[in-house]
Amino acid sequence: MEKLRYIAVEGPIGVGKTSLARRLAARLSADVLLEQPAENPFLARFYQDMARYALPTQLFFLFQRLRQIEPLAQADLFARATVSDFLLDKDPLFARITLSGDELALYRKIFDALRPQSPAPDLVIYLQAQPDTLIERVRRRGVEFERSIGEEYLALLAESYTRFFYQYNAAPVLIINSENLNFVARDADLELLIERMRAMRSRREFFNRGE
């Protein structure tokens, strides 16, 4: 585990990546680096009118995330490890869903120009869940501007994540079916995850605990 200086937790909305990032950072005595959606002035409007507000929403998050991970590019060997709840390389996934034509081309140019500043994680933990599970979790957490998110959008998002990580090879990936795991309420589940992280031997492994 001492070799894992930068861990990114990823997955679609509602899958529990922020909760896991917090718990994992606390358990590993690591710093936690979280998305700040409340700072994005376009996000609430995006969920009401995606076509109109997709580009400013995407660009705001891109610059925000670049600013957040910038210190990781000058890694201090004696600094604490970092656990984040986002992976910069995944940003174009949302752009391909919500942007088209000239806006998508503009976003790609900006992303490609800035991407070299992004360090690769030592490990990506990719959380999966079924769309009906995602929608139930989104509704349960009760964020006002997320009320308009539909199951069709979440299903498209989950499918896009699957395609993205099928091709992703910039860092080792631990793919986790989170349907029967609760890293917040069950300490045993968190310890089981840490055991799997320690036992990883290949660059892509799967963790699926049945009930």
N, C-alpha and C positions, 0 to 999 in steps of 0.2 A: 504493500500500500504506500510505502514511502516514495515509490516512483510515480505515483499519481498526484502530481502537483496541481493539475487543472482538470476538473471533472465537470462536464456539462450534462445536465438533465434535460431531456427534450420529450416532446409529444404534443398532441393536439390540445385545444382548449378543454379544460375540465378533467384532464387525465390525472392531475395531481403532481405535476412537476415542481411547482413552487414549494408545496408542502414537503415533498421528498428532499428537495435541495436544502431547505432549512434544517430538517432533521439530520440529514447526512453530514452537513457542515458542523452541526453541534456535536455529533457523535465522533467525527474525525478531528475535532478541534481545528477546523478550517474556516477561512473567511467565506462569507456567502455573498454572491453577486446576483441580484434579482432584477428582472424587468421592472420598469416603473410605468405601467400603463396609465396611472392617474395623471402623469405629467404630460401625456399626449393630448393636446387640445382638440384633435380631430377624431379621436377614437369613438366617442359617443355618437357623433354625427355619421361616422363610417357605418355603424350598425343600422342606422336609419336609411342611409343612401350610399350604398357601397360604390356604385359607379362614379359618383361625384367626388367622394372623399378618400378613395383608395390610395391615390398617389401621395397626397400630403401625409396621410397616416403612415404609409410605408416609409417615406423618406424621413419622417420624424423618428420612427423607431430605429431606422438604420443609423442615423447620426447619434442617437442616444446610446445604442449598443456599442458603436465604435468608441465612443467616449468612455464607456464603462470598462471595456476590455483593454483599452490602450495600455494601462500599467502592466498587464500580463505579458506584453510583447518585450518588456525589459525585465524579465524574470529575475528575481533575487533568490539565489539558492538557499538563503537562510530565512526567507519569508515563509509565512504559513501557506498551506495549500489553499486552493480556491474551488468552491463549488458554485456553479451558476445554473440558472433555470432557463438558459437560452443558448443556442448555437448560431453564430452569425452566418455560417454557410447555408443555413436553412432559410434565411430571409427571402430569397427569390421564390420559394414555394408559395408564399402568400401572393406575391406579385403575379405569378402565372395564373392564379385563380381569379384575382380581382382586377387586373389591368389588361389592356389590350392595345394593339396598334402602337401609335407614337408614344403613349405613356409608358408602356412596357419597355420599349426600346430605350427611352430616356432613363428609366430606372436601371436597366441592365448596364448602361454606360457608366452611371454613377457608382453602382455596386462594384463593377469590375475594376474601376479606378481606385476604389478604396479598400478592396478586399485584401491586398497584400499586407495591410497593417494588422490583420487578424491572426493571432496565433492558433494553432490547432490544439484541441484538448488532448490530454493523455488518455482519456476515456470518455465516451458518450454513453449515457444510460437513456435508452429510448423506451418510453412507456407507451403501451398500446391498450386500447379498450374499445368495446363496441360503441357505435354511435348512440344507441339508446342509453348506455351507461354514461356517456359523456353529457348528453342532454340532461339527464337526471342530476348529475353532479353540478352542472352549471346552474340549473334551477335552484338547487339546494343551497348554494353559496350566496344567492340573492343579490348579485351585483346589478344595480338598476339598468345600466346601459346594455347588459348582456341578455336582458329579457327577450329582445327581438331576435336573438340567434336561433335559427331553425335547425331541425334535425337534418334536413337536406344539406345545409352548409357544413355541418359538423361531419356528416358522412363523406362529403367531398374532401374535407380537410384531412380526415383520417386516412382516406385512400391516397391522398397526395403525400402524406408522411410515409406511408408504406412504400410508395414508389421511390421517394427520395432516399430513404435509408437502404433500399435494395441496391442502389448504385453508389452510395456514399462509401468512400474508402480512405478518407483523409485521417481517420483516427479509429482505434478499436471501438467496437459497438457492442454493448450488452443489451439485447432486446428483451423486454419484460412484458409479459401479459399481466396487466395489473388488476384484472377482474376479481381475482380471489386473494389479493394482497392488500393490506392496509398498513402502510408504513407510519401513519400518524398514531393510530390507536393500538397497534400491536408491536411491541418492541421486538418480539421474536421474528416478525417479518423483516424488520430492518436489519437484524443480525444475520438473517438468512441471506439477504441481499449482499451484505458486506462479505460474507463467506464466499459468495459466488464471484464477487469482484476480485477477491484475493486468489481465487482458484483459476481465473481466466488464463488460458494458454494460447488461444487463437485470437484473431482480430475481429471475429464475429461469433458471438455465442447467444443462445436463447435460454430464457428462464421462464418456465410456465408451471405454476403450481396448481394442480387440480384440487377440487374439494371432494 
